[in-house]
Amino acid sequence: MKKFKQLKKIGAFVVVAAVSAPSFAEGSSIDAYFTAIDLSSVGTAVAGLGVVIVGIAMSVKGIGLAKRVISKA
């Protein structure tokens, strides 16, 4: 398990190093992808999804707590 974690860290480092290398970025269309993405709309969508996920998690937890209170009464 420890070896897998080390390999995972090394793999992540290799990917980051390859993507951030200037020779990789010059001849590819990755710059076009980053300029085409509007980060403000992405941030809004991610924040909205976060609110929905937290709301669902809280409602499920609330139902469980209500059942526990009712069963103890």
KAHU-V80305 format. One record per residue. RES is the residue in three letters. OMEGA is omega in whole degrees, -180 to 180 (999 if undefined). Layout:
RES_OMEGA ; RES_OMEGA
//
This chain:
MET_-180 ; LYS_-180 ; LYS_178 ; PHE_179 ; LYS_179 ; GLN_179 ; LEU_179 ; LYS_178 ; LYS_180 ; ILE_179 ; GLY_179 ; ALA_179 ; PHE_-179 ; VAL_180 ; VAL_-180 ; VAL_180 ; ALA_-179 ; ALA_-178 ; VAL_-177 ; SER_180 ; ALA_-179 ; PRO_-179 ; SER_179 ; PHE_-173 ; ALA_-175 ; GLU_-173 ; GLY_-176 ; SER_-180 ; SER_-179 ; ILE_177 ; ASP_179 ; ALA_178 ; TYR_-178 ; PHE_178 ; THR_-180 ; ALA_-178 ; ILE_176 ; ASP_-173 ; LEU_179 ; SER_179 ; SER_177 ; VAL_179 ; GLY_178 ; THR_180 ; ALA_180 ; VAL_178 ; ALA_178 ; GLY_177 ; LEU_178 ; GLY_179 ; VAL_179 ; VAL_-178 ; ILE_178 ; VAL_178 ; GLY_178 ; ILE_180 ; ALA_180 ; MET_-180 ; SER_177 ; VAL_179 ; LYS_180 ; GLY_178 ; ILE_178 ; GLY_179 ; LEU_179 ; ALA_178 ; LYS_179 ; ARG_180 ; VAL_-179 ; ILE_-178 ; SER_179 ; LYS_-176 ; ALA_999
//
